[in-house]
């Protein structure tokens, strides 16, 4: 009998960064989920623009505040990936909602 593995949000984000260098990641958990994450090669100013855009367009960015669920690791690429994925999810997971000036 197969056992079910659960991962923390941090583990999922870490897995995404390890397994890809760009926009969409398919999670092998028996479901066909996709995620939108920042490209490691993206410039920090672009990533900050992505954060600003998503946070001003309906994404609840309070999850990034110190002590909240997605505050750590406290790096711009991780914070950008969180809000980019939240924006992507909130907008129907359409490929065009993960472009972010070609940084997702």
N, C-alpha and C positions, 0 to 999 in steps of 0.2 A: 504494500500500500504506500503510495507516494505521500510525503508530508508537504504541507503548505508552508512556504517561507514568507514571512512578512518583513518589510524593511521600513526603517524610519525615513522621513522625508530627506534627511541629510544623506543617508545611504543611497537613496534613489538618485539624488543630484550627483553624488560622487560617482556612482556607476555610470551616469550619463556622460560625465566629463572623461572618464577613463575609456569609454567605449566609442567615442565619436569625436570628430573635430568640427561638427557643424550642426545645423539647424534641427533636423528631426531625428528622434531616437525612438525606436520601437522597443517596448519593454516586453521581455519574454516572460509573461506571467499568465499565459493562457488567454489573455485578452489582447485585442489589437489596439493598444493605446499608443498615441504619439505624444511627444513632448517637444516644446520649443525651447532651445537653450542658446546662449550666446556662444559665438565662435571664439575660441581661445586667442585667435589672431586679431580680434577686433580691438580697435583703439579705445582707451579708457574714456575719452571725450564722447565717442559714439555710444558707448555703453551707458554713460551718464545721461545722454540725450534719450536713450531708450527708456531708462528708469523714469525720467521726467515725463516723457510722453505717456507711458502706460499709467503712471500714477495720476495724471491729469485727465485720463480718458477712461475712468471707471474702475481701475484696479485698486483694491484696498491694500495700500502699501504699509499699513500698520504692522503687518507680519514681519517687516524688516527692522522694526524698532528694537532696541536693546532688550534682551530678555524674552523676546517673542519667538515664535516657532521657527522662523526663517532668518533670524538675525546672525547666525553663525553658519559657516565661516564669514567673518566680516570683511569681505572683499567685494570690489565692484563687479567682478565677473559673476560671482555667485548671486549677488543681489539682482543684477540685471537678468540673469537666467530665471530667477524666481518670478519677477514681474513680467518678463516676456512670456513665460509659460502661462501665467495667470491671464494675461491679455489674450493670448492664443486660445486658451480654453474658453474664456468668456465670449469669444467671437466665433464659435463653431469649429475650432480646429481646422480652419481653412489655410492652405499653404501660404496664401498672400498675407495672412495675419501674423506670419513669422518671419517676414522679410527684414524689417527693421534696418533699412538702408544696407541690406546685404550683410548684416552682422549677426543674423540668427540662422 
